[in-house]
Amino acid sequence: MFTGCGTALVTPFRPDGSLDEATFRGLVRRQIDHGINFLVPCGTTGESPTLTREEHLRVVEITLEEAKGKIPVLAGAGGYNTAEVIALGRELAAMGADGILSVAPYYNKPTQEGLFQHYRAIATAVELPLIVYNVPGRTAVNIEPATIARLSEIEYIAGVKEASGNIAQMGAILNLVPESFIVLSGDDALTLPLAALGGRGIISVVSNEIPAEMSRLAKFCNEVNFHAARKLHRRYLPLMDVNFIESSPIPVKAAMGLMDLLDPVWRLPLVAPKPESLAKIKSVLEFCGLLSEGAPQQGKAHVA
């Protein structure tokens, strides 16, 4: 279900900081129209730590309404409080989500056994496919390959979004888990190399900007058409890279503002990119042919 390219959706806000439901619906429809394989609302790219519970559920609800069963919805449900994650996961299951993406507990730095017990508890309590999200650069804890292998034996734990940036670790995971266990890249720029090792796709940031192109890239990778995949990878690598010139999702929302897809608004503690970063983002968008003549020159940045 969760193979190919899934978009880690940004959450648009109005200048006053409130949820921009109309714009979000438009973004979801754009993703579906451009052939994305699945949708990931309320991940960390969607600024989920700043969403209220009501907003979190509303964003997922809108995604489900627009997806209408045509493509799967993998809703974000992660955090450092296992009981709260379970409660949220159950609500998402009742709403009709197709699965949950659960980031590793951050700040409290659990041991490998603690990580195993955390995910086992969620999988036991929430009867939805669960994708583990390993992003040690943000959580300060790495889910090691041996722990992923143990988790792969638990019913409902369907795969891992691997954003360690460590290709050797990704290879080790693929050597340890069953063929049915889904290993997805958490870094756009590593979609192609991970596919060569046996990865099944990407949960993508850059597909917020280029959903059709990233869907094709994932398709080529899964078809082992690496010649075609390399052409797309090389063309859009500058965009993949510039999306992390500052903390994500600062750059991608700035880019989408320049593309006139949303009003670029971030909730604190995120702020607008520095002028020199915005200039670099604009330059890359121009290089990739993603700016129309009528696109905003600088974007309208707001912080709520």
Order of alpha helices (4+ residues) and beta strands (2+ residues): beta-alpha-beta-alpha-beta-alpha-beta-alpha-beta-alpha-alpha-beta-alpha-beta-alpha-beta-alpha-alpha-alpha-beta-alpha-beta
